[in-house]
């Protein structure tokens, strides 16, 4: 009987250890998930900014081209 009691105690100790390990892993998983969500939000915001910057770059590129063409036209008109 004491042998069974000893084995039961050993099993209970292992179960307790596994429960603690499960709790620790669950906590770590929650932290990782939190940081992953935060990183995804940051990445999404960065992608939005890059998209806006691309639009702005295109707009400025057109403006520079227009100004350049105006300068060329002015220079040509002065040569006449």
N, C-alpha and C positions, 0 to 999 in steps of 0.2 A: 504494500500500500504506500509506503514512503517513497518507493521508486517511482510509482505513478504520480505521486504528488510532486516529486522532484522534476519529473519530465514535464508535467503540466506547468509548473513554475517556469521552467526553461522555455516552453512554448509561449507562455504569457509574456516573458521578457522579450522574446524575439518579436512577438506581435507589437508590443509597446515600442520597440526600436523601429520597426517598420512603419508604425503610425507616425512617429516623430520624423522619420525620413520623408514620408509622404507629405506631411505638413510643411516641411522645409522645401521640398520640391514644388509644392503647390504655390508657396509664397514666392519662390524664385520665378516660377512660370508667370505669375501675375505681374511681377516687376518687369519681366522681359516683355510681356504683352503691352504693358503701359508704355515702356520705352519705344517699342515698335510702333504703337499708335502715334506717339509723339513724333517719331521720325517720319512716319508717313504723312502726317500733317505738315511738317516742315518741308518735306519734299514736294508736296502738293502746292504749298505757297510759293516755293522756289520756281516750280514749273510755271505757275501763273505769272510770276514776275518776268521770267525769261520770255514768255509769250508776249507780254506787254512791251518788253524791251525790243523784241524783234519787230513788232509793229512800229515802234518809235523809230528804230533804225531805218526801216523802209521809208517812213515818212520823211525823215531828215535826208535820206539819200535822194529822194525825189526833189526836195527843196534845193539841195546843193546843185543838182542837175539843172533845175530851172534857173537858179542864180547864175550858174556858169553860162548857160545859153543866153541869158540877158546880157551878160558882160561881153560875150562874143558878138552879139548883135550891136551893142553900143560901140565896140571897137570898130566893127565893120562900117557902121554909119559915120564915124568920124573920119574914116579913110576916104570916104567919097567926096 
